[in-house]
Amino acid sequence: MINKKLIIFILVFVIIIGFWLLEESDQPLFSPQPSGKQLLRIKLIEIKETGDKYEIQIDYPEFFGSVFPEAEKTANLILKGRFEEDIKRLKDDFAENIVDIPGTKSSIETNYEEIMLTNRLASIRFDNYQDMVGAAHPNSFYSVFNYDFEKNKQMELTDLFNSGSNFLPVVSDIAFQDIKEQLGGIDSIVEETLRAGLEPNMNNFSSFNFDKNKITFVFDPYQLGAYAIGSRLVSISYDQLREFNDRSELLKLIEQY
């Protein structure tokens, strides 16, 4: 009997002390901190709309689980706003320019690919397709989204290179030779349009993705000349550009993954 009373007394004492500790502290007793290597995660967001004259199917990512919650919120709002604006613009075009052909509908479709996700960085590529009734042909093109969550900003090409380095002429030459090989030989007219579309300026190389080993530039129809040339991707390893990127702290982080 004595032992039973003693056990009950001890349990009551422990419970009272526990409540007292909770009231004295504004923080939970256990507050696990996320690991510095915790990777970003994404979930699929789908937009589906069907009207009398159009169909819309857009898939895009929403980030979660970040160690930078404010940046996560900002990045998600940017992507949401981007596609809402695309839909609005396309609906306006439907209303103003649509050709009424029985049994046909205009359509847009977007899918995405995760090129790289780390605890801090995201690189996403979107594959877009548009088929407008009455247009000469459907239109396919890429778009990209690169985000630095620690700095809470969309990434720029210069983030992957040494400050002040003159890397664009080298990148331009590599891209020209690569696309020339992809096309299997070109005449002087095509060469001229390729050169114009690949001039070493930031506008021509603003669309890119990155992974652990390389940077991939995205060139859409009409940038390189006739639509028939199509969209083109050119991948350049970091090693090919080492003299221009060996002091980029961000690139060092990327290559560690």
C-alpha positions in Angstrom: 0.0 0.0 0.0 2.8 2.4 0.9 4.6 1.7 -2.4 1.4 2.4 -4.3 0.8 5.8 -2.6 4.4 6.7 -3.2 4.1 5.9 -6.9 0.9 8.0 -7.2 2.6 10.9 -5.4 5.6 10.8 -7.7 3.4 10.8 -10.8 1.3 13.7 -9.6 4.5 15.7 -8.8 5.9 15.0 -12.3 2.7 16.2 -13.9 2.6 19.4 -11.8 6.3 20.2 -12.7 5.5 19.6 -16.4 2.6 22.1 -16.4 4.7 24.6 -14.6 7.5 24.4 -17.2 5.1 24.8 -20.0 3.7 28.0 -18.5 7.1 29.5 -17.9 8.2 29.0 -21.5 6.8 30.8 -24.5 8.4 28.2 -26.8 7.7 24.5 -27.1 9.9 22.1 -25.2 11.1 20.5 -28.5 11.6 22.7 -31.5 13.3 20.7 -34.2 15.2 22.8 -36.7 15.3 21.9 -40.4 18.5 20.5 -41.8 20.6 22.8 -43.9 20.5 20.0 -46.6 16.7 19.8 -46.6 15.7 19.8 -50.2 13.0 21.8 -51.7 9.9 19.9 -52.6 7.1 20.6 -55.1 3.6 19.6 -55.7 1.6 19.6 -59.0 -0.9 22.4 -59.6 -3.3 21.8 -62.4 -5.4 24.3 -64.3 -8.1 22.8 -66.5 -10.7 24.9 -68.4 -12.9 24.0 -71.3 -15.0 26.5 -73.2 -17.0 26.3 -76.4 -14.0 27.4 -78.4 -11.0 26.6 -76.3 -9.3 24.0 -74.0 -6.7 24.9 -71.4 -4.4 22.4 -69.6 -1.6 23.9 -67.5 0.5 22.0 -65.0 3.0 23.9 -62.9 4.8 23.4 -59.6 4.2 24.8 -56.2 7.1 24.8 -53.7 6.8 23.6 -50.1 9.0 22.4 -47.3 11.5 25.2 -47.8 13.9 26.4 -45.1 13.1 29.9 -46.5 9.3 30.2 -46.1 9.0 33.8 -47.2 10.9 33.2 -50.4 8.8 30.1 -51.0 5.7 32.2 -50.8 7.1 34.8 -53.2 8.2 32.2 -55.7 4.8 30.5 -55.7 3.0 33.8 -56.2 5.3 34.6 -59.1 4.5 31.4 -60.9 0.8 31.6 -60.1 0.7 35.1 -61.4 2.6 34.2 -64.6 0.1 31.5 -65.6 -3.0 33.5 -64.6 -1.7 36.3 -66.8 -1.1 33.9 -69.7 -4.6 32.5 -69.4 -6.1 36.0 -69.3 -4.1 37.1 -72.4 -5.1 34.0 -74.3 -8.7 34.3 -73.5 -8.6 37.9 -74.7 -7.1 36.6 -77.9 -9.8 34.0 -78.2 -12.5 36.6 -77.8 -11.0 39.0 -80.4 -9.4 36.8 -83.0 -10.9 33.4 -82.9 -12.0 31.9 -86.2 -15.2 29.9 -86.0 -14.5 26.5 -87.7 -17.1 23.9 -86.7 -15.7 21.0 -84.7 -12.4 22.7 -83.8 -11.1 24.4 -80.7 -8.1 26.4 -79.8 -5.9 24.9 -77.1 -3.0 25.6 -74.9 -1.0 23.1 -72.9 1.9 23.5 -70.5 4.0 20.8 -68.7 7.1 21.2 -66.6 10.3 19.4 -65.8 12.4 19.7 -62.6 15.9 20.3 -63.8 17.4 20.8 -60.4 16.1 21.2 -56.8 18.4 21.8 -53.8 17.8 23.2 -50.3 18.3 26.7 -51.8 17.8 26.7 -55.6 15.3 25.6 -58.1 15.6 25.3 -61.9 12.4 24.4 -63.8 11.7 24.1 -67.5 8.2 24.5 -69.0 7.2 23.0 -72.3 4.4 25.0 -73.8 2.1 24.2 -76.7 -0.5 26.5 -78.4 -2.8 25.6 -81.2 -5.0 28.5 -82.3 -7.8 27.9 -84.7 -7.0 29.8 -87.9 -3.3 30.1 -87.3 -0.8 28.9 -89.9 0.6 26.2 -87.5 0.7 25.3 -83.8 3.4 26.9 -81.7 5.7 25.1 -79.3 8.2 26.9 -77.1 10.1 26.6 -73.8 10.1 28.9 -70.8 12.1 28.7 -67.6 12.0 29.5 -63.9 15.2 29.7 -61.8 15.0 30.9 -58.2 17.4 31.5 -55.4 15.4 31.0 -52.2 18.1 32.3 -49.8 18.3 35.6 -51.7 14.6 35.5 -52.5 15.1 36.5 -56.2 14.9 35.0 -59.6 18.4 34.0 -60.8 20.3 35.7 -63.5 22.9 34.2 -65.9 25.6 36.3 -64.3 25.0 34.5 -60.9 26.8 31.5 -62.4 29.9 33.4 -63.5 32.8 35.4 -62.1 31.9 39.0 -61.6 32.8 41.1 -64.7 33.9 38.1 -66.8 33.4 38.3 -70.5 31.9 34.9 -71.0 29.2 35.7 -73.6 31.4 35.6 -76.7 32.6 32.1 -75.8 29.1 30.9 -75.0 27.8 32.4 -78.3 30.5 30.6 -80.3 29.8 27.2 -78.6 26.0 27.6 -79.1 26.4 28.5 -82.8 28.6 25.4 -83.5 26.2 23.1 -81.5 23.1 24.3 -83.3 24.9 24.2 -86.7 25.6 20.5 -86.0 22.1 19.9 -84.9 20.8 21.2 -88.2 23.2 19.1 -90.2 24.7 21.8 -92.2 23.3 25.3 -93.1 23.4 27.7 -96.0 24.7 31.3 -95.8 21.2 32.7 -95.2 20.5 30.4 -92.3 24.0 31.1 -90.9 23.3 34.8 -91.0 20.0 34.4 -89.0 21.7 32.1 -86.5 24.5 34.5 -85.9 22.0 37.3 -85.3 20.0 35.2 -82.9 23.1 34.2 -81.0 24.8 37.5 -80.7 26.7 37.7 -77.4 24.2 39.8 -75.4 22.2 39.0 -72.3 18.8 39.1 -74.1 19.8 36.2 -76.4 20.9 34.0 -73.5 18.4 35.0 -70.8 16.6 31.6 -70.9 18.6 28.9 -69.3 18.4 26.0 -66.8 21.2 24.5 -64.7 22.0 21.2 -63.0 25.0 19.9 -61.2 27.2 19.5 -64.3 26.0 22.0 -67.0 24.0 25.0 -68.0 21.4 24.5 -70.8 20.4 27.4 -72.9 16.9 27.5 -74.4 16.3 29.0 -77.9 12.7 29.2 -79.1 11.3 29.4 -82.7 12.0 32.7 -84.5 15.0 33.6 -82.3 17.2 31.7 -84.6 15.4 32.4 -87.9 12.5 30.6 -89.6 10.0 28.7 -87.5 11.1 25.5 -89.2 14.3 25.6 -87.2 12.2 25.0 -84.1 13.1 25.2 -80.4 16.7 24.3 -79.7 18.6 23.4 -76.5 22.3 23.8 -76.1 24.1 22.4 -73.1 27.5 23.6 -72.1 29.4 21.9 -69.2 30.8 24.1 -66.5 34.3 22.8 -67.3 34.1 24.3 -70.7 33.7 27.7 -69.1 36.0 27.2 -66.1 38.1 30.3 -66.7 34.9 32.4 -66.4 33.1 30.6 -63.5 35.8 29.4 -61.1 35.1 32.1 -58.5 31.3 31.9 -58.6 30.3 30.9 -55.0 26.8 29.9 -56.2 28.2 27.6 -58.9 30.4 25.9 -56.2 27.2 25.2 -54.2 25.5 23.7 -57.3 28.4 21.4 -58.1 28.4 20.0 -54.6 25.0 18.4 -55.1 
